[in-house]
Amino acid sequence: MDAPLLSIAELDADPHGVFRHHRALMPFILHESGSYFVLRAKDVETLMRDDPRTRQSEVEYPVMLGITEGTLFDFFTEGMLTSNGVVHQRRRAPFTRTFAARLVSQLRPRIRAAAEELVDSWYSGGEIDLVADYSALIPARTIADVLGLRRDDIPHFTRLVYQLSRVLSFLFTPDEIPALQAAAWELLDYVEAVLADRRKAPRKDFLSAFLAEAELAGELSPLEIVVQIIQLIVGGTDTTRVAGAIQVALLLQHRDQWDAICRDPRLIPGAVAEALRYEPSVATVGRISLGDIPLEGGVLPAGKFLMLSTMSAMRDESVHVDPDRFNIRRSDRRRTHLVFGSGVHRCLGEALAVAELEEGLAVLAARLPQLRFSSGPPQLRGHSGIRRLENCPVSWS
């Protein structure tokens, strides 16, 4: 059986419905971009877990989109996200200690304090945009504090991040590429300026220590150093911004479960995990097939761009009972969450993201149990890469 060819519009209209229908018939579908979307949980998990039949995409993804030069191209050629083997290990190693779960746990009180401070700043107003005024600011402030960036810089670098991160989805057109290139260049210019400042006047912060160690070791080029920081800023802001708003929106659409976490904060870790499963902010993980890969019901061809669909896999009926039901008390929760990937490329900031999501939700549940939508549930868009949630007006007075 040949893989069905599906359009972006068809998938965007009802991604869960499309995935559910085809998952029962085929292990993968063909996307109009030329990518193969792998749908079943067992296949996604196997191919994600450093399977020797696949590798990270390196430059195939930008080339497929017509991006072959410039700072945007450098984002893929010089970064840890899309590299392989010893190159990936060399680029990732300087950050593993900083984002270890033990160290992140020490940040929780600061994350909670930042969330409380935000609520205090707008509580009397009675209405906010949950994305712009809350879920975007918690990870942005946290990554700024971790890296030693000025909080005054947050509006500048987050604007650039939200533009640049569009390249990690199919939600842009070729005529947008110049704007994406411009955002990438401007973000690179910002990071270069910050690092130049640290060279002249080192501080007791992460960037000063990282820069000194990296330049002493001599294993990363100047461009590699800059791109790793850019990728940390992107990874540390946009995905959690979307996930933080999604989890609140889901709970408000299931009012009994919102009320439950307001009464019992011990349910919050389960609520965060369930929201990440039910509507992940990152829908796919990219890979390249190195040879033909037999799966039950079909063969993935060699040399193709694969999209391992966590969005489909986490609603696979073979893994979860009643997977299309949002249930924060789910008893079949997995020990390791698929949304963060697997193997050597598993998300570096997993522990930090979970801490931000749990603490942010805990503060809202404790301070604003009467929270409600101002104009109906928000529209979550996208079926690959980083999904989009532009705004979510909520009120409480």
C-alpha positions as CSV (number, residue, x, y, z in Angstrom):
1,M,0.0,0.0,0.0
2,D,1.4,3.4,-1.0
3,A,1.5,6.1,1.7
4,P,-1.3,8.6,1.2
5,L,-0.2,12.2,0.3
6,L,-1.7,14.8,2.6
7,S,-1.6,18.6,2.2
8,I,-0.7,21.1,4.9
9,A,-4.2,22.5,4.8
10,E,-5.8,19.1,5.3
11,L,-3.6,18.4,8.3
12,D,-4.0,21.8,9.8
13,A,-7.8,21.5,9.6
14,D,-7.9,18.4,11.9
15,P,-4.5,17.0,12.7
16,H,-5.6,14.6,15.4
17,G,-8.5,13.3,13.3
18,V,-6.2,12.8,10.3
19,F,-3.5,11.1,12.4
20,R,-6.1,8.8,14.1
21,H,-7.6,7.7,10.8
22,H,-4.3,6.9,9.0
23,R,-2.5,5.5,12.1
24,A,-4.9,2.5,12.0
25,L,-4.1,1.9,8.3
26,M,-0.5,2.8,7.7
27,P,2.6,3.4,9.9
28,F,3.3,6.7,8.0
29,I,1.9,9.2,5.6
30,L,3.5,11.4,3.0
31,H,3.4,15.2,3.5
32,E,3.1,17.6,0.6
33,S,6.6,19.0,1.7
34,G,8.1,15.6,0.8
35,S,8.5,14.5,4.4
36,Y,7.3,11.2,5.8
37,F,5.2,11.5,9.0
38,V,5.8,8.4,11.2
39,L,2.6,8.0,13.2
40,R,2.7,5.0,15.6
41,A,4.1,5.2,19.1
42,K,6.4,2.1,18.8
43,D,7.9,3.4,15.6
44,V,8.4,6.9,16.8
45,E,10.0,5.8,20.0
46,T,12.3,3.3,18.2
47,L,13.5,5.8,15.5
48,M,13.9,8.6,18.0
49,R,16.1,6.5,20.3
50,D,19.4,6.9,18.4
51,D,18.4,4.3,15.9
52,P,21.4,3.6,13.6
53,R,19.0,3.7,10.6
54,T,18.5,7.4,11.1
55,R,20.4,10.5,11.9
56,Q,19.7,14.2,12.7
57,S,18.8,16.3,9.7
58,E,21.8,18.6,9.5
59,V,21.1,20.7,6.4
60,E,18.4,18.7,4.7
61,Y,15.5,20.6,6.3
62,P,16.6,24.1,5.4
63,V,17.7,23.0,1.9
64,M,14.2,21.4,1.4
65,L,12.7,24.8,2.2
66,G,15.0,26.6,-0.2
67,I,17.3,28.0,2.5
68,T,20.9,27.4,1.5
69,E,22.9,30.4,2.9
70,G,22.9,33.1,5.4
71,T,22.5,33.3,9.2
72,L,19.4,31.2,9.0
73,F,21.3,28.4,7.3
74,D,24.1,28.7,10.0
75,F,21.4,28.1,12.6
76,F,21.3,24.5,11.2
77,T,24.9,23.9,10.2
78,E,26.5,25.2,13.4
79,G,24.0,24.2,16.1
80,M,23.7,21.1,18.4
81,L,20.0,20.6,17.5
82,T,20.6,19.2,14.0
83,S,24.2,17.8,14.4
84,N,25.3,14.2,14.9
85,G,28.0,12.1,16.6
86,V,31.1,13.7,18.0
87,V,30.1,17.1,16.6
88,H,26.8,17.0,18.5
89,Q,28.6,15.8,21.6
90,R,31.1,18.6,21.4
91,R,28.5,21.3,21.0
92,R,26.1,20.0,23.7
93,A,28.6,19.0,26.4
94,P,29.3,22.5,27.9
95,F,25.6,22.8,28.8
96,T,24.7,19.5,30.4
97,R,25.8,20.4,33.9
98,T,23.9,23.8,33.9
99,F,20.6,22.1,33.0
100,A,20.9,19.1,35.2
101,A,17.7,18.3,37.2
102,R,19.5,18.8,40.5
103,L,20.5,22.3,39.7
104,V,17.2,23.2,38.1
105,S,15.4,22.2,41.3
106,Q,17.2,25.0,43.0
107,L,15.6,27.4,40.5
108,R,12.1,26.5,41.5
109,P,11.7,29.1,44.2
110,R,12.9,31.8,41.8
111,I,10.5,30.6,39.1
112,R,7.6,30.6,41.6
113,A,8.6,34.1,42.8
114,A,8.7,35.3,39.2
115,A,5.2,33.9,38.6
116,E,3.9,35.5,41.8
117,E,5.4,38.8,40.8
118,L,3.6,38.7,37.4
119,V,0.3,38.0,39.0
120,D,0.8,40.8,41.4
121,S,1.6,43.2,38.6
122,W,-1.8,42.7,36.8
123,Y,-4.1,41.2,39.4
124,S,-6.2,44.3,39.9
125,G,-6.9,44.7,36.2
126,G,-9.2,41.7,35.9
127,E,-8.1,40.5,32.5
128,I,-4.9,39.6,30.6
129,D,-3.6,37.8,27.6
130,L,-2.4,34.5,29.1
131,V,0.3,34.1,26.4
132,A,1.8,37.6,26.3
133,D,1.3,38.5,29.9
134,Y,2.2,35.2,31.7
135,S,3.2,32.1,29.9
136,A,5.7,33.9,27.6
137,L,7.3,35.8,30.5
138,I,8.0,33.0,32.9
139,P,10.4,31.1,30.6
140,A,11.9,34.3,29.1
141,R,12.7,35.7,32.6
142,T,14.1,32.3,33.6
143,I,16.4,31.8,30.6
144,A,17.5,35.4,31.0
145,D,18.4,34.8,34.7
146,V,20.1,31.4,33.9
147,L,22.3,32.9,31.1
148,G,22.8,36.2,32.7
149,L,20.9,38.3,30.2
150,R,19.4,41.7,31.2
151,R,15.7,41.5,31.9
152,D,15.4,44.8,29.9
153,D,16.5,42.8,26.9
154,I,13.6,40.3,27.1
155,P,11.2,42.1,24.7
156,H,13.9,42.4,22.1
157,F,15.2,38.9,22.1
158,T,11.8,37.2,22.5
159,R,10.4,39.1,19.5
160,L,13.3,37.7,17.5
161,V,12.9,34.2,18.9
162,Y,9.2,34.1,18.0
163,Q,10.0,35.1,14.5
164,L,12.9,32.8,14.1
165,S,11.1,29.7,15.5
166,R,8.7,29.8,12.7
167,V,11.4,28.1,10.6
168,L,10.9,25.0,12.9
169,S,7.4,24.4,11.5
170,F,5.6,24.4,8.1
171,L,3.6,27.5,9.0
172,F,5.4,29.9,6.7
173,T,5.6,30.7,3.0
174,P,8.7,31.2,0.8
175,D,8.1,35.0,0.8
176,E,8.6,35.0,4.6
177,I,12.1,33.7,4.3
178,P,13.8,37.1,4.1
179,A,12.1,38.1,7.4
180,L,13.2,34.9,9.0
181,Q,16.8,35.6,7.7
182,A,16.6,39.1,9.2
183,A,15.4,37.8,12.6
184,A,18.2,35.2,12.6
185,W,20.8,37.8,11.8
186,E,19.5,40.3,14.4
187,L,19.5,37.6,17.1
188,L,23.0,36.6,16.1
189,D,24.1,40.2,16.3
190,Y,22.5,40.5,19.8
191,V,24.2,37.4,21.2
192,E,27.6,38.5,19.7
193,A,27.2,41.8,21.4
194,V,26.4,40.2,24.8
195,L,29.4,37.8,24.4
196,A,31.7,40.7,23.4
197,D,30.6,42.5,26.6
198,R,31.5,39.4,28.7
199,R,34.9,39.2,27.1
200,K,35.6,42.8,28.1
201,A,34.0,42.6,31.6
202,P,33.4,39.0,32.8
203,R,30.8,38.5,35.4
204,K,29.8,35.7,37.8
205,D,27.2,34.3,35.4
206,F,26.7,31.4,33.0
207,L,27.8,33.2,29.8
208,S,31.1,34.5,31.3
209,A,31.9,31.0,32.5
210,F,30.8,29.3,29.3
211,L,32.7,31.7,27.1
212,A,35.9,31.4,29.1
213,E,35.8,27.6,29.1
214,A,34.9,27.3,25.5
215,E,37.6,29.6,24.3
216,L,40.2,27.9,26.6
217,A,39.2,24.5,25.2
218,G,39.3,25.7,21.6
219,E,36.8,23.1,20.5
220,L,34.1,25.5,19.3
221,S,34.5,28.1,16.6
222,P,33.3,31.6,17.3
223,L,30.2,31.0,15.2
224,E,29.5,27.7,16.9
225,I,29.6,29.5,20.3
226,V,27.1,32.1,19.2
227,V,24.7,29.6,17.6
228,Q,24.6,27.4,20.7
229,I,23.5,30.3,22.8
230,I,20.9,31.3,20.2
231,Q,19.5,27.7,20.2
232,L,19.4,27.8,24.0
233,I,17.4,31.0,24.0
234,V,15.0,29.7,21.3
235,G,14.6,26.3,23.1
236,G,14.2,28.0,26.5
237,T,11.5,30.4,25.5
238,D,9.1,29.6,22.7
239,T,8.1,26.0,23.3
240,T,7.4,26.6,27.0
241,R,5.6,29.8,26.2
242,V,3.1,27.8,24.1
243,A,2.9,24.8,26.5
244,G,2.2,27.0,29.5
245,A,-0.8,28.6,27.9
246,I,-2.0,25.3,26.4
247,Q,-2.1,23.6,29.8
248,V,-4.2,26.3,31.3
249,A,-6.5,26.4,28.3
250,L,-7.1,22.7,28.4
251,L,-7.9,22.8,32.1
252,L,-10.3,25.7,31.7
253,Q,-12.1,23.6,29.0
254,H,-12.3,20.8,31.5
255,R,-13.6,22.8,34.5
256,D,-13.9,19.9,36.9
257,Q,-10.1,19.2,36.4
258,W,-9.2,22.9,36.9
259,D,-11.2,22.9,40.1
260,A,-9.5,19.7,41.2
261,I,-6.0,21.2,40.9
262,C,-7.1,24.4,42.6
263,R,-8.2,22.2,45.6
264,D,-5.3,19.8,45.5
265,P,-1.9,21.1,44.1
266,R,-0.5,17.5,44.3
267,L,-2.4,16.9,41.0
268,I,-0.4,19.6,39.2
269,P,2.5,17.3,37.9
270,G,-0.1,15.0,36.4
271,A,-1.9,17.9,34.8
272,V,1.3,19.2,33.2
273,A,2.2,15.8,31.9
274,E,-1.2,15.2,30.5
275,A,-1.4,18.6,28.8
276,L,2.0,17.9,27.1
277,R,0.6,14.5,25.9
278,Y,-2.8,15.7,24.8
279,E,-1.7,18.9,23.0
280,P,2.1,19.1,22.7
281,S,3.7,22.4,21.9
282,V,6.3,20.5,19.8
283,A,4.5,18.2,17.3
284,T,7.4,16.4,15.5
285,V,11.1,15.5,15.7
286,G,13.0,15.4,12.5
287,R,15.3,12.6,11.2
288,I,16.9,11.4,8.0
289,S,16.5,7.8,6.9
290,L,19.9,6.2,6.1
291,G,18.4,3.2,4.4
292,D,15.1,1.6,3.7
293,I,13.3,1.0,7.1
294,P,10.7,-1.7,7.3
295,L,7.8,-1.0,9.6
296,E,4.7,-3.0,10.2
297,G,2.6,-2.1,7.1
298,G,5.2,-0.3,5.0
299,V,8.8,0.6,4.3
300,L,10.2,4.1,4.8
301,P,12.5,4.8,1.8
302,A,16.1,5.6,2.2
303,G,17.3,9.2,2.1
304,K,14.0,10.8,3.1
305,F,13.2,13.5,5.7
306,L,11.2,11.9,8.5
307,M,8.9,13.7,10.8
308,L,8.5,11.5,13.9
309,S,5.1,12.7,15.1
310,T,5.0,12.9,18.8
311,M,1.6,14.5,18.4
312,S,0.3,11.3,16.8
313,A,2.3,8.8,18.9
314,M,1.0,10.3,22.2
315,R,-2.6,9.6,21.2
316,D,-1.8,6.1,20.0
317,E,-4.5,3.6,21.2
318,S,-1.9,0.9,21.8
319,V,-0.2,3.0,24.4
320,H,-3.0,5.0,26.1
321,V,-6.5,4.0,27.1
322,D,-9.0,6.4,25.7
323,P,-6.2,8.6,24.3
324,D,-8.5,11.4,23.0
325,R,-9.8,12.1,26.5
326,F,-8.0,14.7,28.6
327,N,-7.4,13.2,32.0
328,I,-5.0,14.6,34.6
329,R,-5.5,11.5,36.7
330,R,-4.4,9.1,33.9
331,S,-2.9,5.9,35.3
332,D,-1.0,5.0,32.1
333,R,1.3,8.0,32.2
334,R,4.8,7.0,30.8
335,R,7.8,7.2,33.0
336,T,9.7,9.4,30.5
337,H,7.7,11.9,28.4
338,L,8.0,11.4,24.7
339,V,7.5,15.2,24.0
340,F,11.1,15.8,25.2
341,G,12.6,13.3,22.7
342,S,14.9,10.4,23.4
343,G,18.5,9.3,23.4
344,V,21.5,11.7,23.1
345,H,19.2,14.4,21.6
346,R,16.7,14.4,24.4
347,C,15.7,17.9,25.3
348,L,18.5,19.6,27.3
349,G,16.0,21.8,29.1
350,E,13.5,19.2,30.0
351,A,13.8,19.6,33.8
352,L,13.7,23.4,33.5
353,A,10.6,23.4,31.3
354,V,8.8,21.1,33.7
355,A,9.7,23.3,36.6
356,E,8.4,26.4,34.8
357,L,5.2,24.7,33.7
358,E,4.4,23.3,37.2
359,E,5.3,26.4,39.1
360,G,3.4,28.7,36.7
361,L,0.3,26.5,36.9
362,A,0.5,26.3,40.7
363,V,0.6,30.1,41.1
364,L,-2.5,30.6,38.8
365,A,-4.4,27.8,40.5
366,A,-3.7,29.2,44.0
367,R,-4.2,32.8,43.2
368,L,-7.0,32.7,40.5
369,P,-9.3,29.7,41.0
370,Q,-12.1,31.8,39.3
371,L,-10.0,32.2,36.1
372,R,-12.1,31.8,32.9
373,F,-11.9,32.6,29.1
374,S,-12.8,36.1,28.1
375,S,-13.9,35.2,24.6
376,G,-13.8,31.4,24.2
377,P,-10.9,28.8,24.0
378,P,-7.8,29.8,22.0
379,Q,-7.0,28.3,18.6
380,L,-3.9,26.1,18.7
381,R,-2.4,25.7,15.2
382,G,0.1,23.4,13.6
383,H,0.9,19.8,13.1
384,S,4.7,19.8,12.9
385,G,7.6,21.5,14.7
386,I,6.7,24.2,17.2
387,R,3.0,24.8,17.2
388,R,1.5,28.3,17.5
389,L,-0.9,29.8,20.0
390,E,-1.0,33.6,19.4
391,N,-3.2,34.8,22.3
392,C,-5.6,33.6,25.0
393,P,-7.6,36.3,26.8
394,V,-8.6,35.3,30.3
395,S,-10.4,37.1,33.1
396,W,-11.2,36.6,36.8
397,S,-13.2,39.5,38.2
